[in-house]
Amino acid sequence: MERIVVVGAGHMGSVIVRGLLDGVPGVEVVVVEPSADRRRSPDARAELTSAYDPRPDDLLILAIPPQAFDSFADSLPPGACARATVVSIMAGVRLETLASALGTRTVLRAMPNLAARVGQSMTVLCPGDQVPRGGVERAKRALSVIGKVLVVQDESLLDAATAVAGSGPALVAYLARSFTDFARGAGFDAADALLLTSQVLRGTADVLAEPGVTPESLYQQASTPNGTTAKGIATLREHRVGESVGAALEATMERARELAG
Ligand SMILES: NC(=O)c1ccc[n+]([C@@H]2O[C@H](COP(=O)([O-])OP(=O)(O)OC[C@H]3O[C@@H](n4cnc5c(N)ncnc54)[C@H](OP(=O)(O)O)[C@@H]3O)[C@@H](O)[C@H]2O)c1
């Protein structure tokens, strides 16, 4: 039976554990939590343990905070990860750092986002250059339980992915706030303002996912000359909103680079 070990059962780790148990038949899921006080399983079907007890061919998913990584790596017996496939979702911990601390070249980095909790993460996965195709497929299958997975070969793309996908839900939520504020100001109550906004975001996302649709084709199609939408888009242009959002993404990516060192 395939064994998947999740280290760190916080927000992300718990969602992954439940997704694996619900969505991947015939998998044994183990949760590692070193602290006795905090040791409780996010799901009764998962085995709970205080330390990683390696088995050949484990898929090890590291969902601990980046600042906990060094002590986790130091706590492992020598060679513990030598025959495992290791997937880290830790923000800003580079493949080279993972490989040298864990003593294996079979390492992958992934950047999920908080939509994982509703099964709608956009996760970008980057394998180290010595990960066999089967290891990439295995990691991709495991992470698919929290949403869509895009595999990239160039690790530097993960910094951009951190901006667009990792921080994306928060950045979009910031913009969504302008919609809810406006709707409330116009007289809708808070619940209805949120309903209007969230359904617009959901519907727009679904239309954008249709074949052949791009953001530009969508807003052009919706803008009849001199109509209401055209007026709104012209005002966004006038206020250079596109450039502002670009600058925010650039700054987010730069911060991701800085944190990764
Ligand atoms: N949340 C997101 O949207 C998101 C997005 C992209 C990437 N990530 C990455 O995902 C990772 C987890 O994020 P999170 O939001 O799930 O954080 P979290 O809720 O704080 O969860 C981290 C978990 O790891 C546990 N932990 C700490 N040290 C450990 C160790 N040595 N061994 C085993 N478990 C340990 C913590 O336990 P205690 O709380 O008991 O200390 C906690 O349960 C982070 O590296 C973050 O960068 C998160």
The ligand as an ORCA input file, in Angstrom:
! r2SCAN-3c Opt
* xyz 0 1
  N      -1.610     28.612      4.527
  C      -1.380     28.911      3.261
  O      -2.219     29.496      2.557
  C      -0.060     28.520      2.634
  C       0.136     28.786      1.262
  C       1.343     28.379      0.678
  C       2.315     27.747      1.435
  N       2.090     27.524      2.764
  C       3.141     26.874      3.536
  O       2.586     25.752      4.177
  C       3.274     25.525      5.389
  C       2.235     25.317      6.480
  O       1.406     26.455      6.525
  P       0.111     26.460      7.438
  O      -0.678     27.662      7.062
  O      -0.529     25.114      7.407
  O       0.802     26.711      8.862
  P       0.290     26.284     10.315
  O      -1.202     26.263     10.341
  O       1.059     27.090     11.289
  O       0.750     24.771     10.414
  C       2.070     24.362     10.626
  C       2.000     23.081     11.433
  O       3.315     22.512     11.534
  C       3.454     22.042     12.880
  N       4.881     21.906     13.173
  C       5.769     22.851     13.509
  N       7.009     22.300     13.657
  C       6.873     20.983     13.411
  C       7.785     19.877     13.371
  N       9.097     20.028     13.624
  N       7.298     18.636     13.072
  C       5.981     18.450     12.806
  N       5.067     19.471     12.829
  C       5.514     20.709     13.108
  C       2.742     23.092     13.692
  O       2.414     22.606     14.959
  P       2.167     23.662     16.170
  O       1.198     24.693     15.702
  O       1.615     22.759     17.211
  O       3.514     24.234     16.444
  C       1.481     23.300     12.858
  O       0.514     22.310     13.139
  C       4.176     26.733      5.645
  O       5.513     26.375      5.383
  C       3.708     27.762      4.643
  O       4.795     28.512      4.154
  C       0.936     27.890      3.387
*
